[in-house]
Amino acid sequence: MNRYPLWKYITVVVALLIGFIYTLPNFFGESPAVQVSSAKATLKVDTKTLDLAESTLKAAGVETSGLFLDANGVKVRLKDTDTQLKAKDLLEKAFNPDPADPHYVVALNLLSSSPKWLTDMGALPMYLGLDLRGGVHFMLQVDMKGALTKRLDAVSADLRSLLRDKSVRHGGVNREGERISIRFRDEETRGKARIVLEDNQPDLALVEQGDGSDLRLIATLKPTAILKLQESAIKQNMGTLHNRINELGVAEPVIAQQGADRIVVQLPGVQDTAKAKDILGRTATLEIRMVDDTPGSLEAALAGQVPFGTELYIERGGRPLLVKKQVMLTGDRLTDAQPGFDNQTQEPAVHLSLDSAGSRIFKDITRENVGKRMAILLIEKGKGEVVTAPVIRTEIGGGRVQISGSMSTVEANDTALLLRAGSLAAPMEIVEERTIGPSLGAENIKKGFDSTIWGFATIAVFMTAYYLLFGLISVTALAANLLFLVALLSMLQATLTLPGIAAIALTLGMAIDANVLINERIRDELRNGAPPQTAIHTGYDRAFDTILDSNITTLIAGIALLIFGSGPVRGFAVVHCLGILTSLFSAVVVSRALVNLVYGGRKVKSLSIGQVWKPGVDTAVPK
């Protein structure tokens, strides 16, 4: 009666094996490391960077435990912190000979000490949150008024261009606080302008004011447009912050919106607060300039005689480029940049969208410079980098620009990201700053680990004493549940925080409740005189509906926390919901498999499930 088919046993064994493999990396700890990443948007970290790092450390006699290249840069694993600091100094000198103009970021980091065979299987440890690993916490306030002002200034310029293109005469377009005032001399012109603006600027609410010769049209952004602007500003700023934080070598930074105008940034493992603030507070702008292709000018610049009004840059691929200082167009006129493909050649390309004023300027630039090269630069801290320098094939109008030629799909994505999120959409300031030391993080880990272990041990003693062999089976299923939960969190590369540890401890208590229900149901059947095998079968069947109902209601509460919560609450909810799913499998499937192995397929006179009290009998009858 109580037998599982072979495939169910195989499923349980495979699940336990996978759980063990993916849980294992969490026990190897972390080793000190140094990370080398690009400090410039157009500079890529590749195998040449890896070779330079390897040769530098080898020449200095520094022993490494591993050196590899990944998406974030070159990682060098070392044996101890003293060697880590020595390696950092050596690599800093090798990669940044000019400290005033660093090309690479050389940062201290921590890497998993898992064996290579585990890493090759994709088995990686969970990330540790700020409260467990230490690091810095920032609360950034986004200046939404600044974003609104910037938007209204751009709209004012757009309105001037639009009215001029439609041949509508006006007495001036001025921004007055959070509204735009347009002056007219007669009602007819104002009415014509209103029709033009309503057709071309759907985000503006228009109100007529004034009388006589002082007629005005007041334009303000609609509430929906303001809300969209705020959401866009937050989104762009978060994207920009994410790009900048990659330079610090943070494994799993937390960048989250809090409220309508605040961004929380948590950098686990970072202790250099000054460096973090410097990178987060950087500002970058985009500029479009023309390339100086005058014969002999580039050669003269390379010889040290840079022609007047030009600057020498190195473009992607290491080729020198002479660019004129005159700025033709700035990134303020860029509204969007997306990767795509050329419609004719099907080569990777970047598609740009400009506002109306930018469209007009760009049309003039391209009409007057067909056949010449145009450089798009990213200016940061007074220093510029050439993102791309395409040749202008024909006049480009309509506000849609395509950049293509000699770029891969990855480069097209990178270029679009740089152009779209190279600068902040709105100014930000740090309103809260907090540093958590690594010793405090280690103490939190120890306390959380101890609480989980002691909780598990107490449950194990109680269950074994009260339910005997069935209690031992329940404890084994509980251990499997903990194994599955940790493995699942590791596979998802989740970030473990103190609330997450609390959720694990809570999951243990809730998971054992299912086995208590099963054991008590089996006892009930034995009290009613059912044979042991029938009691096992009926007990599991009748307990399942109750277990399912209780777990579904708890899961609903966890999902509500996940949807409506934020920060630590969401971290708790994620572990809580996963724990409910793993507990269902372990409490029902794993424990039933163990019971079937012990009692299934043979005649049993009694069960080792503790004292079974029967009504009307004064003595206990062990079953």
C-alpha positions in Angstrom: 0.0 0.0 0.0 2.7 2.5 1.1 5.0 2.3 -1.9 6.3 5.0 -4.2 7.1 4.2 -7.9 10.8 4.2 -8.7 10.6 7.6 -10.5 9.4 9.3 -7.3 12.4 8.1 -5.4 14.7 9.1 -8.2 13.1 12.6 -8.2 13.7 13.0 -4.5 17.3 11.8 -4.7 18.0 14.1 -7.7 16.4 17.1 -5.9 18.5 16.4 -2.8 21.7 16.1 -4.9 21.0 19.3 -6.7 20.2 21.0 -3.4 23.4 19.8 -1.9 25.5 21.0 -4.8 24.0 24.5 -5.0 24.1 24.9 -1.2 27.8 23.8 -1.0 29.3 27.1 -2.3 27.9 29.0 0.8 30.3 27.1 3.1 33.5 27.9 1.3 33.4 31.6 2.3 35.1 34.4 0.4 38.7 35.3 -0.4 40.3 38.7 -0.9 40.5 39.9 -4.5 41.3 42.9 -6.7 39.1 44.0 -9.6 40.2 46.1 -12.6 37.4 47.8 -14.5 37.1 50.6 -17.0 36.9 54.2 -15.7 36.0 55.5 -19.1 32.8 54.8 -20.9 34.5 54.1 -24.2 37.3 52.0 -22.8 36.7 48.2 -22.8 38.2 45.6 -20.5 39.4 42.7 -22.7 42.0 39.9 -22.8 44.8 42.5 -23.2 43.8 43.9 -19.8 43.9 40.4 -18.4 47.4 39.8 -19.9 48.7 43.0 -18.5 47.4 42.3 -15.0 48.9 38.8 -15.1 52.3 39.9 -16.3 52.4 42.8 -13.8 51.8 40.5 -10.8 54.0 37.7 -12.1 56.9 40.1 -12.6 56.5 41.3 -9.0 56.4 37.7 -7.6 52.8 38.0 -6.4 51.1 34.6 -6.1 47.4 34.5 -7.1 44.7 31.9 -6.5 43.0 32.6 -9.8 42.8 35.3 -12.4 39.9 35.7 -14.9 37.9 38.1 -17.0 34.1 38.6 -16.6 31.5 41.1 -17.5 32.6 43.6 -14.8 36.3 43.4 -15.5 39.4 41.5 -14.6 39.2 39.7 -11.2 42.4 38.5 -9.3 41.8 36.2 -6.4 44.5 36.3 -3.7 45.4 34.4 -0.6 45.3 37.1 2.2 44.6 40.8 2.7 48.3 41.7 2.8 48.8 40.3 -0.7 45.6 41.9 -1.8 46.8 45.4 -0.8 50.2 44.8 -2.5 48.5 43.6 -5.7 46.2 46.6 -5.7 49.2 49.1 -5.5 51.0 47.2 -8.3 48.0 47.2 -10.6 47.2 50.8 -9.9 50.6 51.9 -11.0 50.5 49.6 -14.1 47.0 50.6 -15.3 47.0 54.3 -14.2 50.5 55.8 -14.8 48.9 59.2 -14.6 46.9 59.4 -11.3 45.3 62.7 -12.4 43.7 60.9 -15.4 42.9 57.3 -14.4 41.8 55.1 -17.2 40.9 52.1 -15.0 39.3 51.6 -11.5 41.4 49.3 -9.4 39.1 48.3 -6.4 39.4 45.8 -3.5 36.8 43.1 -3.7 35.7 39.8 -2.2 35.2 36.6 -4.4 33.8 33.3 -3.6 36.4 30.6 -2.7 34.3 27.8 -4.2 36.2 25.2 -6.2 36.3 25.6 -9.9 34.2 22.5 -10.6 31.4 24.0 -8.6 31.7 27.4 -10.4 31.8 25.7 -13.8 28.4 24.1 -12.9 27.0 27.6 -12.1 26.9 26.9 -8.4 27.6 30.3 -6.7 27.0 31.5 -3.1 24.2 33.8 -2.1 25.1 37.5 -2.1 25.2 39.1 1.4 23.3 42.3 2.0 24.6 45.5 3.6 23.7 44.4 7.1 25.6 41.1 6.9 28.7 42.2 4.8 29.1 45.8 5.8 29.3 48.7 3.4 27.7 52.1 2.8 24.1 53.2 2.5 23.0 56.5 0.7 19.7 58.1 0.5 19.6 60.5 -2.6 17.0 63.2 -3.1 16.2 63.9 -6.7 15.5 67.6 -7.5 12.2 67.2 -9.3 11.9 71.0 -9.6 15.3 71.0 -11.4 14.0 68.4 -13.8 10.8 70.4 -14.4 12.8 73.6 -15.0 15.1 71.7 -17.5 12.0 70.3 -19.3 10.3 73.8 -19.5 13.4 75.4 -20.9 13.6 72.8 -23.6 9.8 73.2 -24.3 10.3 77.0 -24.5 12.9 76.5 -27.2 10.7 74.0 -29.0 7.8 76.5 -29.0 9.9 79.2 -30.5 11.0 76.9 -33.3 7.5 75.6 -33.9 5.9 79.0 -34.1 8.7 80.2 -36.5 8.3 77.1 -38.7 4.5 77.7 -38.9 5.0 81.5 -39.6 3.2 82.6 -36.4 4.4 86.0 -35.2 4.7 86.5 -31.4 6.1 89.0 -29.0 8.3 86.6 -27.1 8.4 83.2 -25.4 9.5 83.3 -21.8 9.5 80.8 -18.9 8.0 82.3 -15.8 8.5 79.8 -12.9 6.6 76.7 -13.8 4.8 78.1 -16.7 5.6 79.5 -20.2 4.2 82.8 -21.3 3.8 83.7 -25.0 2.9 87.3 -26.0 0.8 88.3 -29.0 -0.5 91.6 -30.4 -3.9 90.5 -31.7 -6.6 87.8 -31.0 -6.4 86.2 -34.5 -2.6 85.4 -34.1 -3.1 84.1 -30.6 -6.0 81.8 -31.8 -3.8 80.5 -34.7 -0.9 79.9 -32.3 -3.2 78.0 -29.9 -4.4 75.7 -32.7 -0.7 75.0 -33.7 0.3 74.3 -30.1 -2.6 72.0 -29.4 -1.8 70.0 -32.5 1.9 69.6 -31.8 2.3 69.8 -28.0 -0.3 67.5 -26.5 1.5 67.6 -23.1 0.7 71.4 -22.6 -2.4 72.9 -21.0 -3.1 76.3 -22.6 -4.9 79.3 -21.0 -5.6 82.7 -22.6 -4.8 85.8 -20.5 -4.6 89.6 -21.0 -6.5 92.1 -23.1 -6.0 94.9 -25.6 -2.5 94.8 -27.1 -1.1 92.7 -24.2 -2.4 89.3 -25.1 -0.8 86.2 -23.7 -1.0 82.4 -24.0 0.0 80.6 -20.8 1.3 77.1 -21.2 1.8 74.6 -18.4 2.6 71.0 -18.3 -0.4 68.7 -17.7 -0.4 66.6 -14.5 0.0 63.4 -16.5 3.0 64.9 -18.3 4.6 66.0 -15.0 4.1 62.6 -13.5 5.6 61.0 -16.6 8.6 63.4 -16.4 9.2 62.5 -12.7 9.1 58.8 -13.5 11.4 59.2 -16.4 13.9 61.3 -14.3 13.9 58.7 -11.5 14.4 55.9 -14.1 17.2 57.6 -15.9 19.0 58.6 -12.7 18.8 55.0 -11.4 20.2 53.7 -14.7 23.0 56.2 -14.6 23.8 55.3 -11.0 23.9 51.6 -11.9 26.4 52.3 -14.6 28.6 54.3 -12.3 28.5 51.8 -9.4 29.9 49.1 -11.6 33.2 50.9 -11.4 33.3 50.2 -7.7 33.3 46.4 -8.2 30.2 45.9 -6.0 28.8 42.4 -6.6 25.2 43.1 -5.9 24.4 46.8 -5.3 20.9 47.7 -4.2 19.4 50.7 -6.2 15.8 51.2 -5.4 13.2 54.0 -5.6 11.8 55.1 -2.3 8.8 57.4 -2.5 8.2 59.7 -5.4 11.6 61.5 -5.5 14.2 59.5 -3.5 16.6 56.7 -4.4 18.2 54.3 -2.0 21.7 53.1 -2.9 23.3 50.3 -0.8 26.9 49.2 -1.6 27.8 46.0 0.3 31.5 45.5 0.9 32.4 49.1 0.1 34.2 50.9 2.9 35.7 53.9 1.0 32.8 56.4 1.4 34.6 59.3 -0.2 35.2 57.3 -3.4 31.6 56.1 -3.5 30.3 59.7 -3.1 32.7 60.9 -5.8 31.4 58.4 -8.3 27.7 58.8 -7.4 27.9 62.5 -7.6 29.5 62.8 -11.0 27.8 64.7 -13.8 28.2 64.0 -17.5 27.0 65.7 -20.6 26.9 64.8 -24.3 28.2 67.0 -27.1 28.2 66.7 -30.9 31.2 68.3 -32.6 32.7 68.2 -36.1 35.9 66.3 -36.8 38.8 68.3 -38.3 39.8 66.4 -41.4 42.0 69.1 -42.8 45.0 67.4 -44.5 48.1 67.4 -42.2 46.2 68.7 -39.1 46.1 65.3 -37.4 49.8 64.6 -38.1 50.6 68.0 -36.6 48.5 67.3 -33.6 50.2 64.0 -33.1 53.6 65.8 -33.3 52.5 68.0 -30.4 51.3 71.0 -32.4 47.5 70.9 -32.0 45.8 73.4 -34.4 43.9 76.3 -32.8 40.3 75.5 -32.0 40.7 71.7 -32.0 41.4 68.9 -29.5 43.0 65.5 -29.9 41.1 62.4 -28.8 41.5 58.7 -29.1 38.3 57.0 -30.5 37.2 53.4 -30.1 39.8 51.1 -31.5 42.7 53.3 -30.4 42.7 55.6 -33.5 43.6 59.2 -33.0 40.9 61.8 -33.8 41.1 65.6 -34.1 37.8 67.2 -33.0 36.8 70.9 -33.2 36.1 72.6 -29.9 32.9 74.2 -31.2 29.9 72.4 -29.8 27.2 72.0 -32.4 24.6 70.2 -30.2 24.3 69.1 -26.6 22.7 66.1 -25.0 19.9 68.2 -23.6 18.3 67.9 -27.0 18.4 64.1 -27.0 15.1 62.5 -25.9 15.9 58.8 -26.5 18.5 56.4 -27.8 17.8 52.8 -28.7 19.8 50.0 -30.3 18.6 48.6 -33.6 19.6 47.7 -37.1 20.2 49.6 -40.4 17.1 49.1 -42.6 19.3 48.8 -45.8 22.4 46.9 -44.7 21.0 45.2 -41.6 24.1 46.2 -39.6 23.8 47.1 -35.9 22.9 50.7 -35.4 21.8 53.2 -32.8 18.6 55.2 -33.4 18.4 58.6 -31.7 15.4 60.9 -31.1 15.8 64.7 -30.8 13.4 67.3 -29.7 12.1 69.9 -32.2 14.9 72.4 -31.6 17.5 69.7 -31.7 16.0 68.3 -35.0 16.2 71.7 -36.6 19.8 72.2 -35.5 20.8 68.7 -36.5 19.2 69.1 -39.9 21.3 72.3 -40.5 24.5 70.5 -39.3 24.0 67.5 -41.6 23.0 69.6 -44.6 26.1 71.7 -44.4 28.5 68.9 -43.6 27.6 66.0 -46.0 30.6 63.7 -46.4 32.3 64.9 -43.2 32.7 63.1 -39.9 30.7 64.1 -36.8 32.0 63.1 -33.3 29.7 62.4 -30.4 31.5 63.0 -27.1 30.7 62.2 -23.5 32.1 65.0 -21.3 32.8 64.1 -17.6 34.8 66.1 -15.1 36.0 68.4 -17.9 37.4 65.5 -19.9 35.8 64.1 -23.0 35.6 60.7 -24.6 34.6 59.9 -28.2 31.7 57.5 -28.1 31.4 57.3 -31.9 32.4 59.3 -34.9 30.2 58.4 -38.0 30.3 59.9 -41.5 27.4 62.1 -42.5 25.9 60.5 -45.6 23.0 62.9 -46.2 20.9 65.6 -44.7 19.0 64.2 -41.7 15.7 65.8 -40.6 12.6 64.8 -38.7 14.4 64.3 -35.4 15.3 60.7 -36.0 19.0 60.0 -36.3 20.8 56.8 -37.1 24.4 56.0 -36.1 25.8 52.9 -37.8 28.9 51.4 -39.3 31.8 49.3 -37.8 30.0 48.3 -34.6 28.7 45.0 -33.2 25.4 44.4 -31.6 27.0 44.7 -28.1 28.6 48.0 -29.1 25.3 49.3 -30.4 23.7 48.4 -27.1 26.5 50.0 -25.1 26.5 53.2 -27.2 22.7 53.6 -26.9 23.0 53.1 -23.1 25.8 55.8 -22.9 23.8 58.3 -24.9 20.6 57.6 -23.1 21.9 57.4 -19.5 25.3 59.2 -19.7 24.0 62.1 -17.6 21.6 62.6 -14.8 18.1 63.7 -15.8 17.8 65.8 -12.6 20.3 66.9 -9.9 20.6 64.8 -6.8 21.9 65.4 -3.3 22.8 62.9 -0.5 20.3 63.4 2.4 21.3 60.4 4.4 24.6 58.5 4.7 25.4 55.5 6.8 28.4 53.2 7.0 28.3 49.6 8.4 31.6 48.1 9.3 32.5 44.5 8.3 32.9 43.4 11.9 29.3 44.4 12.6 28.3 42.4 9.5 30.2 39.4 10.7 28.5 39.7 14.1 25.1 39.8 12.5 25.9 36.7 10.4 27.0 34.8 13.6 23.8 35.8 15.5 21.5 34.9 12.6 23.3 31.6 12.0 23.2 30.7 15.7 19.5 31.6 16.0 18.7 29.3 13.0 20.9 26.4 14.3 19.5 26.6 17.9 16.0 26.8 16.5 16.5 23.8 14.4 18.2 21.8 17.2 15.3 22.6 19.6 12.7 21.5 17.1 14.8 18.3 16.4 15.0 17.4 20.1 11.3 18.0 20.6 10.1 16.1 17.5 12.3 13.1 18.2 11.3 12.9 21.8 7.6 13.3 21.1 7.2 11.3 17.8 10.2 8.9 18.1 11.0 7.5 14.6 8.4 9.6 12.9 9.8 12.6 14.6 13.3 11.8 13.3 11.8 11.4 9.8 10.1 14.8 10.2 13.5 16.4 11.3 15.2 14.8 8.2 12.5 16.3 6.0 13.0 19.7 7.7 16.7 19.5 7.0 15.9 18.8 3.4 13.6 21.8 3.4 16.5 24.0 4.6 18.8 22.5 2.0 16.3 23.2 -0.8 15.7 26.8 0.4 19.3 27.7 0.6 20.0 26.1 -2.8 17.1 27.9 -4.4 18.3 31.3 -3.1 21.8 30.5 -4.3 20.5 29.5 -7.8 18.6 32.7 -8.0 21.6 34.7 -6.8 19.4 36.3 -4.2 20.8 38.8 -1.7 20.6 37.5 1.9 19.9 40.1 4.6 18.9 40.0 8.3 15.2 39.9 7.4 16.0 37.0 5.1 17.6 35.1 7.9 14.5 35.8 10.1 12.4 34.4 7.3 14.5 31.2 7.2 14.0 30.7 10.9 10.3 31.4 10.6 10.1 28.9 7.7 11.6 26.2 9.8 8.8 26.6 12.4 6.1 26.7 9.8 7.5 23.7 7.9 7.5 21.4 10.9 3.9 22.3 11.5 3.0 20.3 8.4 4.7 17.2 9.8 3.0 17.6 13.1 -0.4 17.6 11.3 0.6 14.4 9.4 1.8 12.6 12.6 -1.3 13.6 14.5 -3.5 12.3 11.7 -1.7 9.0 11.8 -2.2 8.9 15.5 -5.9 9.5 15.1 -6.2 6.6 12.7 -4.4 4.3 15.1 -6.8 5.4 17.9 -9.7 4.5 15.7 -8.3 1.0 15.3 -6.9 1.3 11.8 -4.0 -1.0 10.9 -0.5 0.7 10.8 -0.3 0.7 7.0 -3.8 2.0 6.6 -3.1 4.7 9.2 0.0 5.9 7.3 -1.9 6.1 4.0 -5.0 7.7 5.4 -3.0 10.1 7.7 -1.0 11.5 4.8 -4.1 11.8 2.5 -6.3 13.6 5.1 -3.5 15.9 6.3 -2.6 17.1 2.8 -5.8 19.2 2.3 -5.2 21.0 5.6 -1.5 21.6 4.9 -2.3 22.9 1.4 -5.0 25.3 2.7 -2.8 26.7 5.5 0.2 27.2 3.2 -1.9 28.9 0.5 -3.3 31.4 2.9 0.3 32.1 4.2 1.5 32.4 0.7 -1.1 35.0 -0.1 0.1 37.1 2.9 3.7 36.7 1.6 2.8 37.8 -1.9 1.0 40.8 -0.5 4.2 41.7 1.4 6.2 41.2 -1.8 3.9 43.4 -3.9 3.3 46.3 -1.5 6.4 46.1 0.7 9.8 47.7 0.0 13.4 47.2 1.1 13.8 44.8 4.0 10.1 43.8 3.8 10.5 42.6 0.3 13.6 40.6 1.2 11.7 38.9 4.0 8.8 38.2 1.7 11.0 36.6 -1.0 12.5 34.1 1.4 9.2 33.5 3.1 7.4 32.7 -0.2 10.2 30.4 -1.4 10.2 28.7 2.0 6.5 27.9 1.8 7.0 26.2 -1.6 10.0 24.1 -0.5 8.3 23.2 2.8 5.3 21.7 0.8 7.6 19.5 -1.1 9.8 18.4 1.8 7.0 17.9 4.3 4.8 15.8 2.0 7.0 14.2 -0.7 10.3 13.8 1.1 8.9 12.6 4.4 6.5 10.2 2.7 9.3 8.8 0.7 11.3 8.1 3.9 8.2 6.6 5.7 7.6 4.3 2.7 11.2 3.2 2.7 11.0 2.2 6.4 7.5 0.8 6.6 6.3 0.3 3.0 5.9 -3.1 1.4 5.8 -5.2 4.5 3.5 -6.2 7.4 3.8 -3.9 10.4 2.3 -4.6 13.8 3.1 -1.2 15.4 4.5 2.3 14.5 7.2 4.2 16.3 5.2 7.4 16.6 5.1 8.0 20.4 2.3 7.3 22.9 -1.2 6.9 21.3 -3.9 7.5 23.9 -7.2 5.7 23.3 -10.5 6.8 24.8 -11.6 4.9 27.9 -8.2 3.3 28.4 -6.1 4.5 31.3 -2.8 3.1 30.1 -1.0 4.1 27.0 -0.8 1.7 24.2 2.4 2.2 22.1 1.9 1.9 18.5 
